Amino acid sequence: MPLPSTDTTVLYASGGAESLVAEAVVLHLQPYGNGQEIVLLDRTPAHPVDRGWPDQGPDLGSIRADGRELPLVDVVVGATDGTNLFVGDDVPVRRGTEGWAFVVAHVLDAPSRIAVGDDVIVSVDATHRQALSVGHTLCHLASLALNAALADRWSKPAREDALGRADFDHEAIQSSTIVPDGSVDVFRLNKSLRRKGFATDGLGDALDAVAAEARETLTRWIATDAAVRIERDGDGLGDPRYWVCELPEGTARIPCGGTHVSSLGALRSASVALELGDDQGTATLTMRCSAAG
């Protein structure tokens, strides 16, 4: 079967009705895994997990075809050079690489009897999407709040975050995981970070105060119910997208391919917990955040 030559049009960033339910046309099907099937569509509201930076997991949902509801068992970023389709960890290139089409691979549990050219309807679980959107918006806010709370620990000029403060989050992040209504971020407090001017001495004793300051900042921002929007350079999966929020300190703009709520009031309130740990001899800082949204 021919493979798409252009990126999948993604609708989840629009925030409109089609971000949850949309009509689409089947472009390609092929076997996958243990008896599963991949379905490629011209457009989709389903958010895929990107194995390159898997912070936000896949949407839950289904494809409706000929009156049949076919549950999605996974939604994954894929890429094709026109001859071969690579999915998940097997994708060999970065998004936007010239000559490649970046696609959303909808994974079904078994062969579907769908045919290329069929019209289908893709539906996304709205409750699950909302919970992940709350968690992802909180994750960005919390990174900015943590940067502010740790700003006085830098002795050298550092890369600045979206609000002009030293970007601890960017310099130290090891992993970020979006969970329903929250997030978990792990930071490495290694020699490289210390050489850049970040002081780790006494951080353990200061954790409660740092968490309290970050929580107070989040509470203040959430109370503004500031608008959140996604700006995008195009509608294709490979096109850059940005999370934008009008905070009291200024407009924050962060590259992001995930989903988000439309205003901070949806979070209602937020908690922050910090703990030190160890990863094979390297000190780590874990931040766990949760919203009441």
N, C-alpha and C positions, 0 to 999 in steps of 0.2 A: 504494500500500500504506500502511496506517496506520503512523504513527511512534510509538515508545514515549512514554508520558507520565511515566515514572519512570526514575531512574538505573539503569544496568546494575549488578547485584550483582557485586562483584569479590571473587574468592576467593584471589588471590595473597598477600594480607596475612595469611591465617589460619595459614599454616605447616603445615597438615594435608595429608592425601593429596589433597584437592580443590584445593590450590594448584598442582598440576601437571596433573591429569587430572580432568575433570568433565563430567557430562551437562548439556545446556542445550536450550532451546527457541528456535527461530528466530522472531524478532519482525518483521523487516523486511529486505528486500533491495533494492538499487538499483545501477544501473551506476555505474562510477567510473573516471576516467582513461581510459587507452588500452585499452578492452576489458576492464577489470577489474570486479570486483563487490564491493560492501560487504555484509557480513552483520552484522546486529545481533541479539544474543542476550539472553535474560533474565538470564543469569549467565555468568561466564567466569573461568578461571584465568589468562588471557593478560594480561600487563602491557603497556599501550599507551604509546607515546611521547606526551608532552604538548608541543606546539609552543611553548606559552607559557614553559616552562622545561624544555628537552629534555635534562636531564642524564643520565637513564637511557633507553637506547633500547628498542625493542620486543622482546618475547620472540620466539623462533623456535618454530614448532609447526605444528599442522594441525587441520583440522576433519574428523571422520569421519562420513560420511553414506551410508547404504545400501551399506555395505561399501567405499566409496571414500574414499581418503585425499587430502584437498585441502590442499596446503601453504599456510600463511599467508605472503603476500609482504610484509605490513606489518600492524601493529596500532597504531591511532591513536586519540587522544581526539577525540570528536565531541560535538556538542550540537544539540538540536532544540527548537524552539519549538512543536512539534506540527504545523507546516505544512511546514517546511523542515529539512533535515539539513545541518549545516555540519561540515566535517572538517578537522583539522589547522590550518594557518595561517588558514583561513577562519572559524574559530570566533570570533564577535564579542563574547562575554561571558566573564566569569570564572566558574570553577566555583562552584556554589552560588547563582548568580543566580536569583531567584524567577521562576517561570514557565517555566523551562528544564529539560529532562532532559539529563543528561550521560551519554554512552554510549561504549562501546568498539566502535570500527569495525574489524571483522576484514576485511582486504582479501585477496581471492583473485585469482589471475592471470587467470581467465576465468569466464564465467557457469557456475554450479555445478549447475544443475538442482535445487537445494535449494528447498523451498517453505516459506512461512510456516506455522508450526505444527509443522514437522518436529522430531523429537528428534535431536540430534547429540551427538557427544563431542568436546570440545576437549582437545588434548594439547599440553603445553609441553615443549620440549627441556630436560631437567633439568640437563645439563652446562652449557649456556649460561646458564641461570637461576642456577645456583650461582656461576659466575664473576662475573656481574654483581652478585649479592648480596654476595659477598666485597668487590668493588670499592666498592659503595655504603656498606657498613658501615665500610670503611677510610676512605672520604671523610669521613664524619662524625667519626670518631675523629681523623683528621689535622687537620681544621679546629680542633678543640678543642686539639690538641697545638700547632699553630702559634700559636693565640691565646696560649697559655701562654708559648711561647718569645719572643713579641713584646711581652709585657705591660709590660716596663719602658720601652718606647718611647712610651708615652702620657703626655702632660703635662696632659691635661684629663680629667675624668670622661667615660667612654664607655658606650655601650650594652653591657650585659653578656651573655655567652653562657650556655649551659645550665649551666655550672659557676661562674658568677659572675665570670668574667674579662672584660676588655675584648674586645669581639667584632670583631677585625680582619676575620675572614672575612665577616661580614655587612656591615661598612662599606665594604669594598674589592672585593668579588667582582664580576667581570665575566662570567665563564662558568665552568661546572663540567661536566665530562664524565666519566661512569662508563665505564670500559673493563674488559674481563675481568681480574679480580683486581687492579684498580687504579683510579686516578682522576687527572685532570689539571684543576687549578684555576688560573685566571688572575685576578690582582688588579690593580686600577688604583691607582697611587700618585700620585694627582692633587692639585690644589690643595685640593679639597673635603676630602680625607682629612687633609691637613696642617692645614687650618683647624680640624678637629675635635681636633687635638692629637697626631697621629701623626708622629713624627720619622723622616724618610727619610734624613737625613744619615748617611753611613757604613754604610748597610745593605749595600752591596755587599761591603765588607770583612768584614762580620759574617755573611754568608750561610752559610758552612760551620758556624759555631758554632750558628746558629739551627737549621739542618737537623739537626745532631747532637743538640741538645736535644730537638727534636720527635721524632726517631727513638727516643731513650732513653725518652721518655714513652710512645710507642706500644708499645715493647717491654715496658715495665712493665705497661701495661694489658692487652696481649694475654696475658701470663703469668697473669693472674688468671682467664682463661677466663670472664669475666663474662657473665651472661645478657643476651640482646638480645630485645626483644619489640616488637611493633607494637600500639599502642593506637589505637582508632578510635572516632569518634563515631557511626558507623553502617556498614553494609555497602555503601552505594552509592558509585559512582565519585566523586561530588561531595562526599562526607562527609570532613571533616578526619581525617587519620591522623598518627601521631607515632612516631618512632623513640625507644625508651627503653632506656637501658643503665645498669646499676648499677656505676659506676666507684668507685675508692677515694675520690675527692674528693667523691662524691655522685651522686645520680641525674641523668643527663643526659636531657633530653626535647627533641627537635627536630622541628618539623613536617616531614613527609616522606611522599610518596606512592609511594615505590619499594619494592623488595624487599630483604631482608636475611637474613644468617645468624642462627642462633638463639643463638650464643655467640661470644665473641671468639677462642676457641681455633681456630676454623675458619680464621682468618687465618694462623696459625702464626708468621709473622714479617712485618716490614714495612720497606721502604726509603723514604727521603724525599730528593728532590733539588730544590733551589731555584735559579732563575736569573732574572736581571734582563733585561728586554727593553724594547722601545719600540713603541707603537701610535699611529702618526700624531702623534708628538710628545709623547705621554703615557707616562711610565715605567710599566712593568708588572712584576709578580712572578709567576712561574709555579712552581707546586708540582706535582711528579710523584711519585705514590706507587704502590708496588707491594707486593702481599702474596705470600707463598709458598703460600697456600691453594689 
